[in-house]
Amino acid sequence: MISLTYVSSATAFLKPDELLALLNTARANNVALGLTGMLLYKDGNFMQVLEGEEAPLRQLYRKIEKDRRHSGLIKLLDHPIETRQFPSWSMAFTNLDDVTPASVPGYSEFLNLSLTEPSFQQNPSRAQKLLITFRNRL
Ligand SMILES: Cc1cc2nc3c(=O)[nH]c(=O)nc-3n(C[C@H](O)[C@H](O)[C@H](O)COP(=O)(O)O)c2cc1C
């Protein structure tokens, strides 16, 4: 299997119902494709990890890259995995704009960082840590 993580910027402000529609489609497709992962949204930016068999994952990523709801995709991680980190989630989701920082242990070091911040590109394990921090809250 492969695990692929990228960040991107929404091209327009997404209303809650638009985010929900995106997630509903994503979850239905991902179940059918055997893909799992997590999507974070913060201040107009996305961070997403996708995991699963290589062929369906790469096919979906090519589709996601062309999606006009976001742009400026930057791949942070793309590597083989033995085990999934998000096995129970067809696409877990957290809107960080709605999170009370003090309620999330480990979030303070990320609080003032944009998801597209270069520090995540320079040190992608930090992106993994952020995703896992929010997975553990679900
Ligand atoms: C940030 C972002 C993340 C997305 N994640 C997924 C995903 O995990 N799975 C998925 O099927 N589509 C995802 N999409 C939507 C796809 O780009 C595409 O619109 C969708 O797969 C089309 O589904 P359909 O062919 O069933 O209409 C995402 C889009 C955006 C903007």
The ligand as a MOL file (V3000), in Angstrom:
LIG
                    3D

  0  0  0     0  0            999 V3000
M  V30 BEGIN CTAB
M  V30 COUNTS 31 33 0 0 0
M  V30 BEGIN ATOM
M  V30 1 C -9.4030 18.8050 -0.7910 0
M  V30 2 C -10.1410 17.7570 -1.5480 0
M  V30 3 C -10.0940 16.4300 -1.1240 0
M  V30 4 C -10.7870 15.4400 -1.8130 0
M  V30 5 N -10.7280 14.1490 -1.3770 0
M  V30 6 C -11.3780 13.1890 -2.0510 0
M  V30 7 C -11.3240 11.8370 -1.6270 0
M  V30 8 O -10.7010 11.4800 -0.6290 0
M  V30 9 N -12.0100 10.9190 -2.3700 0
M  V30 10 C -12.7460 11.2620 -3.4680 0
M  V30 11 O -13.3340 10.3860 -4.0930 0
M  V30 12 N -12.8220 12.5330 -3.8780 0
M  V30 13 C -12.1530 13.4960 -3.1990 0
M  V30 14 N -12.2300 14.7900 -3.6350 0
M  V30 15 C -13.1350 15.1020 -4.7430 0
M  V30 16 C -12.5420 14.7410 -6.0840 0
M  V30 17 O -11.6650 15.7460 -6.5250 0
M  V30 18 C -13.6650 14.5660 -7.1160 0
M  V30 19 O -14.4790 15.7120 -7.1600 0
M  V30 20 C -14.5720 13.4000 -6.7840 0
M  V30 21 O -13.8080 12.2540 -6.5060 0
M  V30 22 C -15.5010 13.1380 -7.9570 0
M  V30 23 O -16.3260 12.0930 -7.5930 0
M  V30 24 P -17.3930 11.5280 -8.6370 0
M  V30 25 O -16.5830 11.0780 -9.8290 0
M  V30 26 O -18.0420 10.3980 -7.8800 0
M  V30 27 O -18.3190 12.6610 -8.9180 0
M  V30 28 C -11.5480 15.7910 -2.9630 0
M  V30 29 C -11.5730 17.1140 -3.3810 0
M  V30 30 C -10.8930 18.0950 -2.6920 0
M  V30 31 C -10.9630 19.5180 -3.1620 0
M  V30 END ATOM
M  V30 BEGIN BOND
M  V30 1 1 1 2
M  V30 2 1 2 3
M  V30 3 2 2 30
M  V30 4 2 3 4
M  V30 5 1 4 5
M  V30 6 1 4 28
M  V30 7 2 5 6
M  V30 8 1 6 7
M  V30 9 1 6 13
M  V30 10 2 7 8
M  V30 11 1 7 9
M  V30 12 1 9 10
M  V30 13 2 10 11
M  V30 14 1 10 12
M  V30 15 2 12 13
M  V30 16 1 13 14
M  V30 17 1 14 15
M  V30 18 1 14 28
M  V30 19 1 15 16
M  V30 20 1 16 17
M  V30 21 1 16 18
M  V30 22 1 18 19
M  V30 23 1 18 20
M  V30 24 1 20 21
M  V30 25 1 20 22
M  V30 26 1 22 23
M  V30 27 1 23 24
M  V30 28 2 24 25
M  V30 29 1 24 26
M  V30 30 1 24 27
M  V30 31 2 28 29
M  V30 32 1 29 30
M  V30 33 1 30 31
M  V30 END BOND
M  V30 END CTAB
M  END
